[in-house]
Amino acid sequence: MSYHKENLKERLIEIAWEICITESWHQINMRYVAEKAGVSPTAFYRHFKNKSDLKAELIRRGYELINEGRENANTFSSYGAHYIKFGLGYPHIYDLMFGNIDSDMSRYPDLETRSDAAFNGVIEGLKPFMPDAAEKDIRIKAVHIWASVHGLVALLRRGDSQDSKSEELKWIENNLEEYLEMTTFS
């Protein structure tokens, strides 16, 4: 195996991302990622101190995708739909980001900043619909929406196929923006 590769760190992240998308985070180990990159495990450790550092990189990339969707959304509901589609399209990355209880993410303060940016997108999106509301009330509504969206992702992912989902869940999945408008502002 050779060590010297251009942009090896980015290549290792990309390989781990692909493994996480197709298999799961639990399938990733440094030896496997290094092997797929064609380098020695020692080369891996020149770019990452440990597996948690690699995990943080994958979480960063997930937040980049979510926050790009927030920036590109033209309506509040389109941001919510983007967020849900992210959870459905990248289930293992989503679980890594939001079900992450096995390591100390406080070592990566930028991840909290990225998470806050995603949540602040909900708060900012609500303000035009609640112009006279106190900041506390807007934040409470944002938490409710945040929790509902995460719950909806879980419900939509629960069925292995469209055939096993109820008619209501099929409709919701196919009409996310309409569903969000119907349930958020009524």
Secondary structure, 3 states (H helix, E strand, C coil): CCCCCCCHHHHHHHHHHHHHHHCCHHHCCHHHHHHHHCCCHHHHHCCCCCHHHHHHHHHHHHHHHHHHHHHHCCCHHHHHHHHHHHHHHCHHHHHHHHCCCCCCHHHCHHHHHHHHHHHHHHHHHHHHHCCCCCHHHHHHHHHHHHHHHHHHHHHHHHCCCHHHCCHHHHHHHHCHHHHHHHHHCC
